[in-house]
Amino acid sequence: MRRRGPLLIAAIGLLAATALGGVAGADELPLGGWRTLEVGVLPVAYFGRSGEDLFADSPDARELQQLAGRWHRKLEERLAALDQVNLSRTTQLQERLSRTQDYRRTVAVASERFDLGVLRYHEIQPVEALSQLAKARELYRSVYADVAHPHELADVAFYEGLILIEQKEPTKAHIAFRDLLTRDPTRRFERGYYPEAIEQALMGAQADIASHTDLIIGLFSPERLDGLSKLLDVQVFVLALVDGTPSAPLLRLAIYDQRVRGFATSEHIPLTDEALAEDELDRVLTAWQACAVEADKSGMYRKPPRKRLFFDISYAHGVWLKHSRTRDLLQSLGAALTLTWEPTPVLSLFVRASQLDTIVDGNGDLLDDFIQTRLTVGAGLAFGPSSVRFFARMGLDVGLALSNIGMTTDVDCKFFGIDSDRCGSSFQAAAPAVWFGLDFSLGTRVTLVEGWYLTASAGISSYVLDPDISGALNFPLHGSVGFGAPF
């Protein structure tokens, strides 16, 4: 028992320390790692009126209108309380739309078209009136005035319906009046002011709306919401409406997600029991949020280590720009090996070894081929993405001629030999001959497939530390093309 007591106390202390440490660690966890959703709430309307409610202030319709306003506020409050949601309320969306110069200019032109259409209607020119009203409607829709100022589109639809009734086109008039009452569900008319045919058409449109089960898509199609999303830079739109009767009201809720170009959620919530309806709304929004919020994947996974070491083999070609003892350019053929180390994304260190055979020119002024080994060591700057990198380098160039060099334009030297007494003018450098100078080059590295890349470079060397040789042969211009692999 004596031994168990201290052990038990120690175990309890260890558990307590672990628990406290775990709590402290949880408090210190970063809140990042999730992308914030841009969410907007579109106007919440109500559609519970009957045809008779169009001509009288019905208590039932007034109650549904108040209910729609109340649930509009509740919907915005619930959304604003969700994590990783940046909410744009309806008034904010309308303000963002209407304050742009393009919106004001387009609405001004649309208003002029509407006034002209009304004028042509009163002048009994129905065809011209319909043409002007159609142009006004398209202008309003082009800047999403049905979100910022839906009453203006409703006015256009109203006059279109009046003209179409007079034109004996009841089907088209029904569509126009239905659009009117969808855009402005609070509009009322004075009984007997309009002919009976118009009143019947209005009541028929209202009855059609009341029997429709998919009013939200009728208000805003996915194509319209996609365009509005791009215009306002909002990923998600929440749409809602209230219909039914005061004794059995219903909240229709839909959530459009621009990332999937469709409605992610569509729910019908009975509002008879307000507390139960609030719980159901919370459940719907929470379930949607759990699926909609995305992790910020940029910092979720560790990036693969950056390649720092590169080895490539290339075909090399050179041209001596200074060749005072030959009449033609001297060209060199060979190969090069390059090892590059990039300690940082910008800085690069390199070593290049090349073997070049300078061949006899067409005139034979270079008496024989000579082989040169060149070693270049230096540093440079590199830039660009990993798939296509560019570099500029400068380094110390050491050239070693492994065979004798003889050059002359004297015919006697060529015929009798460069060591003959009859040879007047020639240049000789006995092997091994060494050059020292500076090298400048530019190049690129293009990734072909994983683990392999294509490389190309061009540069020039200047041998300045050995005037005996560089006075006659200098400034080799070199280029290379090859492939390599990173490590």
Secondary structure as UniProt FT lines:
FT   TURN            2..3
FT   HELIX           4..27
FT   STRAND          37..41
FT   STRAND          45..46
FT   HELIX           52..54
FT   HELIX           59..80
FT   TURN            83..84
FT   STRAND          85..88
FT   HELIX           90..98
FT   HELIX           101..122
FT   TURN            123..124
FT   HELIX           126..142
FT   TURN            143..144
FT   HELIX           145..148
FT   HELIX           150..166
FT   TURN            167..168
FT   HELIX           170..183
FT   TURN            185..186
FT   TURN            191..193
FT   HELIX           196..211
FT   HELIX           215..219
FT   HELIX           222..232
FT   STRAND          236..245
FT   TURN            246..247
FT   STRAND          248..257
FT   TURN            258..261
FT   STRAND          262..270
FT   HELIX           274..292
FT   HELIX           297..299
FT   STRAND          309..323
FT   TURN            324..325
FT   STRAND          330..341
FT   STRAND          347..358
FT   TURN            362..363
FT   STRAND          370..383
FT   STRAND          388..401
FT   STRAND          405..407
FT   HELIX           411..416
FT   TURN            418..419
FT   TURN            421..422
FT   STRAND          427..429
FT   STRAND          433..449
FT   TURN            450..451
FT   STRAND          452..463
FT   HELIX           467..470
FT   TURN            471..472
FT   STRAND          473..486
//
